[in-house]
Amino acid sequence: MASRTPAPLAHPDLDDVDLRTVLSALSDPLRLEMVVRLINSPGLSCGGFFPHLTASVLTRHFRALREAGIIRQSDSGIRRENVLRKDELDQRFPGLIDLIVKEADRTPSQSSQ
């Protein structure tokens, strides 16, 4: 399938994923909730996250997660699917995603605001 973007989506190699960048991307409550949702629903399309937010707002958050190396995005027809790079991140930073998700579950959701 052809990509919806003029150039292929950039995904950093595992060796280029930086802990500071990952933590910075996950410091935003909305992005953190996006990651939690991807653990429970791998392959969720962009439109399946927060219908009350505009596409431009979601695009900015998805780009931050993708460029930090946290998610992988691919186009399938008119859908852009998102997958958490958990196995890869566990290789690079063992236990980090599990810890972050566990802590996120202890904190009230910000997506409804």
Stockholm file with secondary structure:
# STOCKHOLM 1.0

chainA/1-113         MASRTPAPLAHPDLDDVDLRTVLSALSDPLRLEMVVRLINSPGLSCGGFFPHLTASVLTRHFRALREAGIIRQSDSGIRRENVLRKDELDQRFPGLIDLIVKEADRTPSQSSQ
#=GR chainA/1-113 SS CCCSSSSCCCCCCGGGCCHHHHHHHHTSHHHHHHHHHHHHSTTCBGGGSCTTSCHHHHHHHHHHHHHTTSEEEEEETTEEEEEECHHHHHHHSTTHHHHHHHHHHTSCCCTTC
#=GC SS_cons         CCCSSSSCCCCCCGGGCCHHHHHHHHTSHHHHHHHHHHHHSTTCBGGGSCTTSCHHHHHHHHHHHHHTTSEEEEEETTEEEEEECHHHHHHHSTTHHHHHHHHHHTSCCCTTC
//
